[in-house]
Structures are given as structure tokens and as C-alpha cells.
Amino acid sequence: MTPVIVSPNAEVDFFDILDRLTELAGAAVAERYAADLHSIYERLSTFPEIGAPRPAVGSRTRIVALSPYLVIYEYLRSDGFVHIIRILDGRRNVTRRLVRE
């Protein structure tokens, strides 16, 4: 199993998404998304290279979708960790600058 490290920015994204979903769709929907995001972290721990590469965002950057959100992460075998960088709305123009904010 590959350790998964969640950045402070991704933590903020996670809770912002859950707060917004609770407001717009209710607590049950927010809880389902929270469970689905944790499931993605578990899958990345087992299969760290499952995400689609996004070299325009970063040379080691990959994404996994949980519609409409994107879990943006980096993985380098020699590093031995999955680094969750951000969780962003995929309907936005996701650029290198946005990811690194």
C-alpha cells in the first residue's frame, strides 16, 4: 500500500465541497461524496497510477474524477507517496496556476 498524503489545500477543498453540497443538496448527498472521496484515496493507495496523466498541469500530475470534481494528485515511484494536491470542480478551467494556488 502506498501512503496517501493530503495537502492542506486539498483538505480545505474537501470541507468546502462538503459544506456546499450540504447547503445545496442536503447532508445525505454530502456524506455520500465524503465516502466516495475516501474510497478514491483508498484506491490510490492500492493503485497509485490509475489517474489520467495531466502533463499540462504538472509533469507528475494525475487526476481521478468524482463528477463533477477532480482529485488532483502526484505520484512518483521513487518518492513512494501519493500526494493529493487539490480537489477542484472539473467544470472550471483547471490550470497549473489554479492547482498550485
C-alpha positions as a Markdown table, in Angstrom:
| # | Residue | x | y | z |
|---|---|---|---|---|
| 1 | Met | 0.0 | 0.0 | 0.0 |
| 2 | Thr | 1.2 | 3.4 | -1.0 |
| 3 | Pro | 0.8 | 6.1 | 1.7 |
| 4 | Val | -1.6 | 8.9 | 0.7 |
| 5 | Ile | -0.8 | 12.4 | 1.9 |
| 6 | Val | -3.5 | 15.1 | 1.6 |
| 7 | Ser | -2.2 | 18.6 | 1.3 |
| 8 | Pro | -3.7 | 21.4 | 3.4 |
| 9 | Asn | -5.2 | 22.9 | 0.2 |
| 10 | Ala | -6.9 | 19.6 | -0.6 |
| 11 | Glu | -8.3 | 19.4 | 3.0 |
| 12 | Val | -9.8 | 22.9 | 2.6 |
| 13 | Asp | -11.2 | 21.9 | -0.8 |
| 14 | Phe | -12.7 | 18.8 | 0.7 |
| 15 | Phe | -14.5 | 20.6 | 3.5 |
| 16 | Asp | -15.6 | 23.5 | 1.2 |
| 17 | Ile | -17.2 | 20.9 | -1.2 |
| 18 | Leu | -19.0 | 19.1 | 1.6 |
| 19 | Asp | -20.3 | 22.4 | 3.1 |
| 20 | Arg | -21.6 | 23.5 | -0.3 |
| 21 | Leu | -23.1 | 20.1 | -1.0 |
| 22 | Thr | -24.9 | 20.2 | 2.4 |
| 23 | Glu | -26.3 | 23.6 | 1.6 |
| 24 | Leu | -27.4 | 22.8 | -1.9 |
| 25 | Ala | -28.3 | 19.1 | -1.8 |
| 26 | Gly | -28.5 | 18.1 | 1.8 |
| 27 | Ala | -26.4 | 16.1 | 4.3 |
| 28 | Ala | -27.0 | 12.7 | 2.7 |
| 29 | Val | -25.5 | 13.8 | -0.6 |
| 30 | Ala | -22.5 | 15.4 | 1.2 |
| 31 | Glu | -21.9 | 12.2 | 3.2 |
| 32 | Arg | -22.0 | 10.1 | 0.0 |
| 33 | Tyr | -19.4 | 12.4 | -1.6 |
| 34 | Ala | -17.3 | 12.2 | 1.5 |
| 35 | Ala | -17.4 | 8.4 | 1.4 |
| 36 | Asp | -16.7 | 8.4 | -2.3 |
| 37 | Leu | -13.7 | 10.7 | -1.9 |
| 38 | His | -12.3 | 8.5 | 0.9 |
| 39 | Ser | -12.8 | 5.5 | -1.4 |
| 40 | Ile | -10.7 | 7.2 | -4.1 |
| 41 | Tyr | -7.9 | 7.8 | -1.5 |
| 42 | Glu | -8.0 | 4.0 | -0.7 |
| 43 | Arg | -7.9 | 3.1 | -4.4 |
| 44 | Leu | -4.9 | 5.4 | -5.0 |
| 45 | Ser | -3.2 | 3.8 | -2.1 |
| 46 | Thr | -3.5 | 0.4 | -3.8 |
| 47 | Phe | -3.2 | 1.6 | -7.5 |
| 48 | Pro | -1.4 | 4.9 | -7.4 |
| 49 | Glu | -1.1 | 5.2 | -11.2 |
| 50 | Ile | -4.8 | 4.8 | -12.0 |
| 51 | Gly | -5.3 | 8.5 | -12.6 |
| 52 | Ala | -5.1 | 10.1 | -16.0 |
| 53 | Pro | -1.8 | 12.0 | -16.5 |
| 54 | Arg | -2.1 | 15.8 | -16.8 |
| 55 | Pro | 1.3 | 17.0 | -18.0 |
| 56 | Ala | -0.1 | 20.4 | -18.8 |
| 57 | Val | -0.7 | 20.9 | -15.1 |
| 58 | Gly | 2.5 | 19.2 | -13.9 |
| 59 | Ser | 5.0 | 16.6 | -15.1 |
| 60 | Arg | 3.9 | 14.1 | -12.4 |
| 61 | Thr | 0.3 | 15.3 | -12.1 |
| 62 | Arg | -2.6 | 12.9 | -12.5 |
| 63 | Ile | -6.4 | 13.2 | -11.9 |
| 64 | Val | -9.2 | 10.9 | -10.8 |
| 65 | Ala | -12.8 | 12.1 | -11.4 |
| 66 | Leu | -15.7 | 12.1 | -9.0 |
| 67 | Ser | -18.1 | 14.0 | -11.1 |
| 68 | Pro | -18.1 | 17.0 | -11.2 |
| 69 | Tyr | -14.9 | 17.1 | -9.0 |
| 70 | Leu | -11.4 | 16.2 | -9.9 |
| 71 | Val | -8.9 | 14.8 | -7.3 |
| 72 | Ile | -5.6 | 16.1 | -8.5 |
| 73 | Tyr | -2.5 | 14.3 | -7.2 |
| 74 | Glu | 1.1 | 13.5 | -7.9 |
| 75 | Tyr | 2.8 | 10.2 | -7.7 |
| 76 | Leu | 6.4 | 9.3 | -8.3 |
| 77 | Arg | 7.5 | 5.7 | -7.7 |
| 78 | Ser | 10.9 | 6.8 | -6.3 |
| 79 | Asp | 9.1 | 9.1 | -3.8 |
| 80 | Gly | 6.7 | 6.3 | -2.7 |
| 81 | Phe | 3.8 | 8.5 | -1.8 |
| 82 | Val | 0.6 | 9.7 | -3.4 |
| 83 | His | 0.3 | 13.5 | -2.8 |
| 84 | Ile | -3.3 | 14.8 | -3.1 |
| 85 | Ile | -2.8 | 18.4 | -4.2 |
| 86 | Arg | -6.3 | 19.7 | -4.8 |
| 87 | Ile | -9.9 | 18.7 | -5.2 |
| 88 | Leu | -11.5 | 21.0 | -7.7 |
| 89 | Asp | -14.7 | 21.4 | -9.7 |
| 90 | Gly | -14.0 | 19.9 | -13.1 |
| 91 | Arg | -16.2 | 22.4 | -14.8 |
| 92 | Arg | -13.6 | 25.1 | -14.1 |
| 93 | Asn | -10.6 | 25.7 | -16.3 |
| 94 | Val | -8.1 | 23.7 | -14.3 |
| 95 | Thr | -4.7 | 25.2 | -14.9 |
| 96 | Arg | -1.3 | 24.8 | -13.4 |
| 97 | Arg | -1.7 | 28.1 | -11.7 |
| 98 | Leu | -5.1 | 27.1 | -10.1 |
| 99 | Val | -3.7 | 23.8 | -8.9 |
| 100 | Arg | -0.7 | 25.4 | -7.3 |
| 101 | Glu | -2.6 | 28.2 | -5.6 |
